[in-house]
Amino acid sequence: MNEFDQMYREVILDHYKNPRGHGTMDHADAEAEGQNPLCGDEVSIYVAFGDDGETIDEVKFSGRGCAISQAATSMLTDLVKGRTAQEVASMQKDELLEEIGIPLTPVRLKCAVLGFGVLKVALHRSKGTPLPEEWGTSASEISLG
């Protein structure tokens, strides 16, 4: 493993052990939950919008699962604060994957994007933002409630 990969692994471990935005939120403006049945990851997302009703003022998550799913969701909370619901809806998973910074196997990729998908569902329910088209083929792999 090279020094660059080691640094990113340490960042992931730090987000797993000391997650940002971890917790629940009473009276959230948007919320959703999801599970990855392949490995048992679970994530719930809670969003509060600012005074304009569109900008994400606060985002929290709770759940359990592997280091990748929990660390990626922690990183996601930092990425989306201050963005509008529409901006987050148009975000590509590559932006989150770039933040994670290490190559992921297909199984670990599903772990990494679970929180991202749950957030998009929460925003869709609350603001009517569009869901990614490719979800029509992968909905059976991740259960979003």
Secondary structure, 3 states (H helix, E strand, C coil): CCHHHHHHHHHHHHHHHCCCCECCCCCCCEEEEEEECCCCEEEEEEEEECCCCCEEEEEEEEEECCHHHHHHHHHHHHHHCCCEHHHHHHCCHHHHHHHHCCCCCHHHHHHHHHHHHHHHHHHHHHHCCCCCCCHHHHCCCCEEC
